[in-house]
Amino acid sequence: MMTFRKVAEYLEAEPFQPFRIKMASGATFEIRHPEMLLLGKTTANVYSAQPGSAESRLRWHDVSLLLMETLEPIESSASESVKGTQ
């Protein structure tokens, strides 16, 4: 279970760091921009697109904070390329 405050910490981070939400059902959502998640007190609306699909497949998912199991940062390709050059 995630609290409103914990999700808000990830969402409001400066600078924003992309993160992944893992749900109790096994579903995952990658949040790569703060506008991809609309946070409420007990639920969140997650905006996602199916990989390789037409624009018509973009949609919102209503998810419960109670069913969020973990939040984890996603390594960005820019930071990965910097790591590779050092």
C-alpha positions in Angstrom: 0.0 0.0 0.0 1.3 3.4 -0.9 0.3 6.6 0.8 -0.7 9.8 -0.9 2.5 11.5 0.5 4.9 8.8 -0.7 3.5 9.0 -4.3 3.5 12.8 -4.1 7.2 12.7 -3.2 8.1 10.9 -6.4 5.7 13.0 -8.5 7.0 16.4 -7.1 10.7 15.6 -7.1 13.0 18.3 -8.4 14.3 17.5 -10.9 11.7 14.9 -11.8 13.0 11.3 -11.9 11.0 8.8 -14.0 9.6 6.0 -11.8 7.7 2.7 -12.1 4.6 1.8 -10.2 4.1 -2.0 -9.5 0.5 -3.0 -8.6 -0.6 -6.0 -6.5 -2.1 -7.5 -9.7 1.3 -7.6 -11.3 0.6 -4.7 -13.7 3.3 -2.0 -14.0 3.1 1.6 -15.1 6.1 3.7 -16.1 5.7 7.4 -15.2 8.1 9.3 -17.4 6.6 12.7 -16.9 4.7 14.2 -14.0 1.6 14.8 -16.2 1.3 11.1 -16.7 -0.2 10.7 -13.2 -3.1 12.6 -11.6 -2.9 11.9 -7.9 -6.0 11.8 -5.6 -6.1 11.0 -1.9 -7.0 7.3 -2.3 -6.7 6.8 -6.1 -4.6 7.9 -9.0 -5.3 8.2 -12.8 -2.4 6.9 -14.8 -2.0 7.9 -18.5 -0.4 5.2 -20.6 0.1 4.0 -24.2 0.4 0.5 -25.5 3.9 0.0 -27.0 3.9 0.1 -30.7 0.3 1.1 -31.0 -1.6 3.9 -32.7 -2.4 7.1 -30.9 -6.0 5.8 -30.4 -4.6 3.3 -27.8 -3.7 6.1 -25.3 -5.8 5.8 -22.2 -6.3 6.6 -18.5 -6.2 3.8 -15.9 -7.9 4.4 -12.5 -5.8 2.7 -9.8 -6.1 2.4 -6.1 -3.2 3.6 -3.8 -4.1 0.6 -1.6 -3.1 -1.7 -4.4 0.2 -0.1 -5.3 3.0 -2.3 -4.0 6.2 -0.5 -4.9 7.5 2.6 -6.5 11.0 2.5 -8.0 13.1 4.9 -10.0 13.7 4.2 -13.7 17.2 4.7 -15.0 17.0 7.2 -17.8 19.0 6.6 -21.0 20.9 9.9 -20.5 22.2 8.7 -17.1 23.0 5.3 -18.6 25.1 6.8 -21.4 27.0 8.9 -18.8 27.8 5.8 -16.7 29.1 4.0 -19.8 31.5 6.8 -20.7 33.2 7.0 -17.3 
